[in-house]
């Protein structure tokens, strides 16, 4: 069974940093693009960042450009989201998702999902 497990969420002050991890199992990790999405209370789930299977193509939502960095280590079957200069509006549940080869902005195009990790940024 395919599993994606997020970790690294928590409570931080504005301006602080967190690194989220997404550990995959049950799939050939190097064949899958990975994406990060987030969902705040009362809001729809939105795209945050994506990375292609080979790690050479990345994209970010405008709201996080220059602050967040997505990366992956295919030897460890793990994707990461480094979040710097965090703002209260970054508060959300962050989800890791997988899709064959190329990232997508649409959550409907991802085949596998983790259960999410809470990120809370205080002012």
N, C-alpha and C positions, 0 to 999 in steps of 0.2 A: 504494500500500500504506500502511495506517495504521501510524504509528510513534509511540510514546511513549518519550522518552529522559530518564531521570533523571540529575541531576548534583548535586553539592554535598555528598556524603557524605564522611566522613573520620574521623579519630581526634581526639577532644577529651577534656578533663578534665571530671569531674563539676562541674556548675554552669555549664559553658560553653554556647555557642550554635552552631547551624548553621542554614543556610537551604538546603533542598532545592528544586530546580527540576525541572519536568516540561514539556518542550517537545514539542508535538504537531504532527504533520503528516499529510496525507492524509485529513483529516476537517474538517468544519465545526465548529470548536472551540466556538463559541458555542451549539451545539445539545447539548452533552454535559456532564453532571455529571462531576466528577472526584473521585476518592477516593485516599487514601493508606492503604496496608496495610503491615504489617511481619511478618517471620518471623524468630524467633530459632532458633538451632540446636536441633534436637530438638523444636521446637514447631510448632503449626499457624499458618497465616497468619491474622492478626487485623486487624480494622478499626481505624484510627487516627483518620481525619478525612475528612469529605466536604463538598462544596460543590456546590450546584445550578448549572445552566447559566447562570442569570442572576446568580449570585453573591450572591443575597439570602438564601439559606438555607444554614446551616452546622451541622455536628454533630461532636462529638468523643467519643472513648472516654473513660470516666471517668479512666483512668490518665494522660491527658495534658491534661485540662481545666485552664485557667489557665496552662499552660506552652507549648502549641503553638498556632499560628494558621495556618489554611489560607486562601489567597487565590488570586485568578486575575486575569490581565490578558488579556482576550479579543482585544485589539489585537495582542498578541504571541504568541497561541496557547500560553500558558504558565500552569501552575499552580505554586503554591509551598507549602511547608510550613516556616514559621519555628518553630524548636525552641529554646526557652530553658530554663534551669535543668535541663539534661540530667542524667540519672541513669544509673548503670551498667545498670539494668534496661531502659533504652531501646535498648540494643545489639541490633541486628538488621539484616537487609537490608530496606530500605524500597522498596516498589513503588508506582508510580503506575498508576492505572486509570481508564478512561473508560466512562460509561454514559449512554444518551440521557436528557437533561433533569434527572432527579432522582437524587440519591445514594442508595445502599443500603448497609446494614450487611453484606450477604452478598457475598462475593467471586464467587459463581457468577452474579450478576446483572450483572457488568461485562463489556463486550464486548471491550475492548482493554486490554493490559497492557504496561508497560515491563519491562525486564530487571532492574531493581533497582539500588540503590546502597547500599553498606555504610556503616553508622553504628556506630562503636565508641566507647563512653564509658568512660574509665578512672576508677578510684577514687582 
